[in-house]
Amino acid sequence: PLFYRQPIYYMSNAQTFVPTGTPVAIPDYSQALDFELEIGFVLAAPLFNATPDEAAEAIGAFVVLNDFSARDVQRPEMLSGFGPQKSKHFASSMSDTAVTADEILPRIDTLTGSVALNGKSVSTVSSAGMQHTLGEVLAHASRSERLFPGELFGTGTLPGGSGMETGQWLRPGDTLTLTIDDIGRIEHRIA
């Protein structure tokens, strides 16, 4: 029920971001490496107790975002009541290009993209139907908390944008390609 009243999110480890093209190793404590295709958005202005309109105006650019996940570790961590730790903090990635907000924000609800493994398309995604606007998400995040230019946020996984949803788990030697049309792509070889 809380999800329908307010945006729900977690904060990741900014020190473990890698750019597209970087080989990514499966953590030695996991047997279920997954990906999460998301739309990333970067602040261009500071926010504090912002309204949704003020927050949307503060978005400067969009990137393709990927949140790697160790699914077999995630479930017990979530059941602990403390949220994700080792299941999420080992690696995330983003595209090496950014597209300005004025090009993307007016059509944020109509973006499409795809997931490919080893050159074969396994899923298509769409940004349609988000529960909360990006302005609402940022307004909530800025509530009694200062947000700074350069901070990166993500929409959460787009429907169909994870291996857990499609049955496509990552294996050593795989090449993963995540694309959001008109924003960019991420590609990684799984080491």
Protein Blocks (a to p, Z undefined) as FASTA:
>chain_A
ZZmmpccdddddfklcccehiacdddfkbcbdcdddddddddfbdcehiafklmmmmpmb
dcdddddddfklmmmmmmnonopaklmmmoccddfbdcdfklmmmmmmmcccdddeehia
fbdcdfehiabdfklmmmmmmgopacdehiacdebjaehiafklnopacdehiacdddde
hkbccddddZZ
